[in-house]
C-alpha cells in the first residue's frame, strides 16, 4: 500500500510540475510580449515602421503594425525606407537580434543610437513582441543613393546651410 501511494504521489507530481512550469513560462512570455508592445508604442517604432500610423494618429489596427512602409525619407544620404520588422526579425534568432540592435548604425531618420543604449531586457521584449505577430507584408523598397528620385511618396529633409 505504501509503495502504491508513493507511486501515485510521484506520478501526480510529475504530471503537475511540468504544466506549472509551462504556465509560469507562458505568463513570463506574455509579460515580455506585453512589455515589447508597450515599447513599440512608446518608442515611436510605429511612426515609421507602420504605414499610415502617424497620419491616422495611431489608429492603425495592431494587425498591420511593423510591416514597413513605402514612404521614403530623403536627405543628403539618399532615400531610406522603414523596413518590415516582422520579416526582418523572422530571419534571426533572439541573440542575433540583440547583437544587431546593440551595434547597428543606420541612415536617417532611424534613431539607431537609442536602440544601441536600450537595456537588453527591453531589446529582448521588442523581439518577443515582433515575433508574436504573424510574419506578413512585403519588404520595404531598397534605399536609394543621393540624387536618385524615388518612385514612391517621400519626405524631403532639407538640411540648413552652415
C-alpha positions as CSV (number, residue, x, y, z in Angstrom):
1,X,0.0,0.0,0.0
2,X,2.8,2.4,0.9
3,X,4.5,1.7,-2.4
4,X,1.3,2.3,-4.3
5,X,0.8,5.7,-2.5
6,X,4.3,6.7,-3.2
7,X,4.0,5.8,-6.8
8,X,0.7,7.7,-7.1
9,X,2.2,10.8,-5.4
10,X,5.3,10.6,-7.7
11,X,3.1,10.3,-10.8
12,X,1.0,13.2,-9.6
13,X,4.0,15.5,-9.1
14,X,5.5,14.5,-12.4
15,X,2.2,15.3,-14.1
16,X,1.6,18.6,-12.5
17,X,5.1,20.1,-12.2
18,X,5.7,20.4,-16.0
19,X,2.3,22.1,-16.5
20,X,3.0,24.5,-13.6
21,X,6.4,25.3,-15.2
22,X,4.8,25.8,-18.6
23,X,2.2,28.1,-17.1
24,X,4.9,30.2,-15.3
25,X,6.9,30.3,-18.6
26,X,3.8,31.3,-20.6
27,X,3.0,34.1,-18.2
28,X,6.6,35.3,-18.3
29,X,6.5,35.1,-22.1
30,X,3.2,37.1,-22.2
31,X,4.6,39.7,-19.8
32,X,7.6,40.1,-22.1
33,X,5.4,40.4,-25.2
34,X,3.2,43.0,-23.4
35,X,6.4,44.9,-22.5
36,X,7.5,44.8,-26.1
37,X,4.1,46.0,-27.3
38,X,4.4,48.9,-24.9
39,X,7.9,49.8,-26.1
40,X,6.8,49.7,-29.7
41,X,4.1,52.2,-28.9
42,X,6.0,54.5,-26.6
43,X,9.4,54.4,-28.5
44,X,7.8,55.6,-31.8
45,X,8.6,52.4,-33.8
46,X,5.2,52.5,-35.4
47,X,5.7,56.1,-36.5
48,X,7.9,54.9,-39.4
49,X,7.6,51.1,-39.5
50,X,3.8,51.0,-39.7
51,X,2.2,52.5,-42.8
52,X,-0.2,55.4,-42.1
53,X,0.4,55.3,-38.3
54,X,1.3,59.0,-37.9
55,X,-1.3,60.5,-40.2
56,X,-4.0,58.3,-38.5
57,X,-2.9,59.5,-35.0
58,X,-2.0,55.9,-34.1
59,X,-5.3,54.3,-35.1
60,X,-3.8,51.7,-37.4
61,X,-5.0,48.2,-36.2
62,X,-2.3,46.2,-34.4
63,X,-2.7,43.5,-37.1
64,X,-1.0,45.9,-39.5
65,X,1.8,47.1,-37.2
66,X,5.5,46.9,-38.1
67,X,5.2,45.8,-41.7
68,X,7.3,48.6,-43.1
69,X,6.4,51.4,-45.3
70,X,6.9,52.6,-48.9
71,X,7.1,56.2,-47.7
72,X,10.6,57.4,-48.2
73,X,12.8,59.7,-46.2
74,X,15.1,61.7,-48.4
75,X,18.1,63.8,-47.5
76,X,21.8,64.1,-48.3
77,X,22.2,60.4,-47.5
78,X,19.8,59.4,-50.3
79,X,16.3,57.9,-49.6
80,X,15.6,55.4,-46.9
81,X,12.5,53.3,-46.1
82,X,11.4,51.9,-42.8
83,X,11.9,48.1,-43.1
84,X,9.3,45.4,-42.4
85,X,10.4,44.4,-38.9
86,X,8.2,41.3,-39.0
87,X,10.2,39.9,-41.9
88,X,13.5,41.2,-40.5
89,X,13.1,39.6,-37.1
90,X,11.7,36.3,-38.5
91,X,15.1,35.8,-40.2
92,X,17.2,35.9,-37.0
93,X,17.5,34.4,-33.6
94,X,16.8,36.4,-30.4
95,X,20.6,36.6,-29.7
96,X,21.3,37.8,-33.3
97,X,18.5,40.4,-32.9
98,X,20.2,41.7,-29.6
99,X,23.6,41.9,-31.3
100,X,22.2,43.8,-34.4
101,X,20.2,46.2,-32.3
102,X,23.1,46.9,-29.9
103,X,25.6,47.6,-32.7
104,X,23.6,49.0,-35.6
105,X,24.3,52.2,-37.3
106,X,21.6,53.2,-39.8
107,X,20.8,56.0,-42.1
108,X,18.4,58.8,-41.0
109,X,15.8,59.2,-39.8
110,X,16.3,55.9,-37.8
111,X,17.4,56.8,-34.2
112,X,19.8,53.9,-34.0
113,X,21.7,55.4,-31.1
114,X,18.6,55.0,-28.9
115,X,18.4,51.3,-29.7
116,X,22.2,50.9,-29.0
117,X,21.5,52.3,-25.5
118,X,18.4,50.3,-24.8
119,X,18.7,47.8,-21.9
120,X,19.0,44.2,-23.1
121,X,15.7,43.0,-21.4
122,X,13.9,45.7,-23.4
123,X,15.6,44.7,-26.6
124,X,14.5,41.1,-26.0
125,X,11.0,42.2,-25.2
126,X,10.8,44.0,-28.6
127,X,11.9,40.8,-30.3
128,X,9.4,38.8,-28.3
129,X,6.6,41.2,-29.4
130,X,7.6,41.3,-33.0
131,X,7.9,37.6,-33.2
132,X,4.4,37.2,-31.6
133,X,3.0,38.9,-34.7
134,X,2.4,36.8,-37.8
135,X,5.0,37.2,-40.5
136,X,3.3,39.4,-43.0
137,X,3.7,42.1,-45.6
138,X,6.4,42.7,-48.2
139,X,9.9,44.0,-47.9
140,X,10.2,47.8,-48.0
141,X,11.8,49.4,-51.0
142,X,15.6,49.3,-51.1
143,X,17.4,52.5,-50.0
144,X,18.3,54.9,-52.9
145,X,21.6,56.7,-53.3
146,X,21.8,60.5,-53.3
147,X,20.4,62.1,-56.5
148,X,18.0,59.3,-57.3
149,X,14.4,60.4,-57.3
150,X,12.1,57.9,-55.5
151,X,9.1,56.4,-57.3
152,X,7.2,56.4,-54.1
153,X,5.9,59.2,-51.9
154,X,8.7,60.7,-49.7
155,X,9.5,63.3,-47.2
156,X,12.4,65.6,-48.2
157,X,14.5,66.6,-45.3
158,X,16.3,69.8,-46.1
159,X,19.4,70.5,-44.1
160,X,20.2,74.1,-43.1
161,X,23.2,75.6,-44.8
162,X,26.1,76.2,-42.5
